[in-house]
Amino acid sequence: MAQPQPLGAVLSELVDRYGYRERFDAARAVEAWPTLVGEAIAGVTEQVWMRHGTLYVKVRSAPWRHQLQFQRQQWRERMNAHLGREVVDEVIFR
Protein backbone atom coordinates (compact mmCIF):
# COMPACT_ATOMS: atom_id res chain seq x y z
CA MET A 1 0.00 0.00 0.00
CA ALA A 2 1.31 3.47 -0.95
CA GLN A 3 2.08 6.01 1.73
CA PRO A 4 -0.06 9.17 1.82
CA GLN A 5 1.63 12.21 0.25
CA PRO A 6 0.94 15.91 0.61
CA LEU A 7 -1.44 17.21 -2.06
CA GLY A 8 1.08 19.85 -3.18
CA ALA A 9 3.70 17.19 -3.88
CA VAL A 10 1.23 15.10 -5.86
CA LEU A 11 0.11 18.10 -7.94
CA SER A 12 3.71 19.16 -8.60
CA GLU A 13 4.55 15.66 -9.78
CA LEU A 14 1.55 15.66 -12.15
CA VAL A 15 2.49 19.09 -13.56
CA ASP A 16 5.99 17.75 -14.30
CA ARG A 17 4.81 14.40 -15.62
CA TYR A 18 2.40 15.90 -18.15
CA GLY A 19 4.76 18.64 -19.33
CA TYR A 20 2.92 21.67 -17.96
CA ARG A 21 5.76 23.03 -15.78
CA GLU A 22 6.84 25.73 -18.26
CA ARG A 23 3.27 27.01 -18.73
CA PHE A 24 2.58 26.86 -15.02
CA ASP A 25 5.77 28.79 -14.20
CA ALA A 26 5.04 31.36 -16.93
CA ALA A 27 1.57 31.98 -15.49
CA ARG A 28 3.01 32.37 -11.99
CA ALA A 29 5.60 34.89 -13.24
CA VAL A 30 3.04 37.01 -15.09
CA GLU A 31 0.71 36.94 -12.10
CA ALA A 32 3.52 37.91 -9.71
CA TRP A 33 4.73 40.93 -11.72
CA PRO A 34 2.39 43.62 -10.30
CA THR A 35 2.93 42.47 -6.72
CA LEU A 36 6.68 42.20 -7.13
CA VAL A 37 7.25 45.60 -8.75
CA GLY A 38 4.75 47.61 -6.74
CA GLU A 39 1.96 49.98 -7.67
CA ALA A 40 4.04 52.71 -9.36
CA ILE A 41 5.80 50.44 -11.85
CA ALA A 42 2.77 48.22 -12.37
CA GLY A 43 0.89 51.39 -13.28
CA VAL A 44 3.23 52.14 -16.21
CA THR A 45 3.22 48.61 -17.61
CA GLU A 46 0.52 47.65 -20.08
CA GLN A 47 1.15 44.00 -20.72
CA VAL A 48 3.31 41.21 -19.31
CA TRP A 49 3.87 37.84 -20.95
CA MET A 50 6.41 35.08 -20.96
CA ARG A 51 7.81 32.91 -23.73
CA HIS A 52 10.61 30.33 -23.51
CA GLY A 53 12.10 31.68 -20.29
CA THR A 54 11.95 35.35 -21.30
CA LEU A 55 9.63 37.71 -19.44
CA TYR A 56 8.41 40.51 -21.72
CA VAL A 57 7.02 43.70 -20.21
CA LYS A 58 5.35 46.37 -22.36
CA VAL A 59 5.97 49.80 -20.81
CA ARG A 60 3.83 52.85 -21.57
CA SER A 61 6.60 55.46 -21.64
CA ALA A 62 10.13 55.59 -23.04
CA PRO A 63 11.69 57.14 -19.89
CA TRP A 64 10.27 54.35 -17.70
CA ARG A 65 11.31 51.71 -20.22
CA HIS A 66 14.83 53.14 -20.27
CA GLN A 67 15.07 53.16 -16.46
CA LEU A 68 13.71 49.61 -16.12
CA GLN A 69 16.05 48.34 -18.82
CA PHE A 70 19.04 49.30 -16.67
CA GLN A 71 17.61 47.19 -13.83
CA ARG A 72 16.57 44.13 -15.84
CA GLN A 73 19.09 41.81 -14.17
CA GLN A 74 17.82 42.78 -10.72
CA TRP A 75 14.22 42.24 -11.84
CA ARG A 76 15.14 38.77 -13.14
CA GLU A 77 16.81 37.87 -9.85
CA ARG A 78 13.93 39.21 -7.77
CA MET A 79 11.37 37.34 -9.88
CA ASN A 80 13.25 34.06 -9.59
CA ALA A 81 13.67 34.54 -5.83
CA HIS A 82 9.94 35.25 -5.55
CA LEU A 83 9.09 32.12 -7.55
CA GLY A 84 11.54 29.99 -5.60
CA ARG A 85 13.45 28.66 -8.58
CA GLU A 86 15.07 29.72 -11.88
CA VAL A 87 12.11 30.43 -14.14
CA VAL A 88 13.06 33.72 -15.83
CA ASP A 89 16.24 33.68 -17.93
CA GLU A 90 15.85 37.25 -19.18
CA VAL A 91 13.57 40.29 -18.83
CA ILE A 92 12.90 42.46 -21.88
CA PHE A 93 11.14 45.81 -21.62
CA ARG A 94 9.34 46.99 -24.76
N, C-alpha and C positions, 0 to 999 in steps of 0.2 A: 504494500500500500504506500502511495506517495505521501510525503510530508506536506502539510499545509505551507503555502508561501504567501507572503504579503501581496496584495492586489497590485500595488505599484510595480513590483518585480515581474509579475506575470504579464502585465500590460506592456512593460518595457521590452520584455522578451518577444512578445507578439509583434510589436512595432518593428523590431529588428528582423525578425524572421520573415515578415512579409514585405520588407523593403520600403517601409514608410518613414524611416528615421530622418532622411534628408528633408522630406516635406514637413514632417512634424517639427524638426528643428527650425526650419525656415519660418513656419507659422509662429513659433515661440519668439523668434528674433523680431519679426515685424510687430507682433503684439507688445513686446517689451520696449520698443523704441520710445514711445511718448513718456513712459514712466522713467526710463533710464536718463533721458536728456532733459527732462523738466519742461515746464509749461512754456517758457520763453522760446526755446528752440523748437519744441513741438509745434508751436504756433506759426513758425516760418517754414515748416516743411509741409508739402502738399501730399506727397505719396511716398511710401516706403515699400520696397519689395526685395525679394532675395532670389538669386539664381546661381546655382553651382558654387555655393560658398561665398558669393559676393553680395553684400548688402548695398542696395542702391537707395539713395535718398534724394528726392526731388525737392529743391529748395526754392522758395519764392523770390529771393533777391540775390543779386550777384555779390554784394558785400558779405552777406551771411554765408553764402556758398564758399566764398574765398576764405573766410575765417574758419569755417568748419573743415575745409580741405586741409588746412595746416594741422588740424588735430585728429585727422582720420585714424592714425595709429592708436591714439589713446581711446578713441571711440570703439575701435575693434577690440582692444584689450578689455575695456569696461563691459562691452556686450558679452564677450566670452566668459568673463568672470561672473556676470549676472546669470548666464545660462548654465554655468557649472561645467562647461567643457568647450573645446575648440570647435565652434560652429561657423564663425565668420572668419574667412581668410583675408578679406579686404572690404573696405567701405569706400564707396564712390558717391560723391555729391554731384548732382546734376542741376 
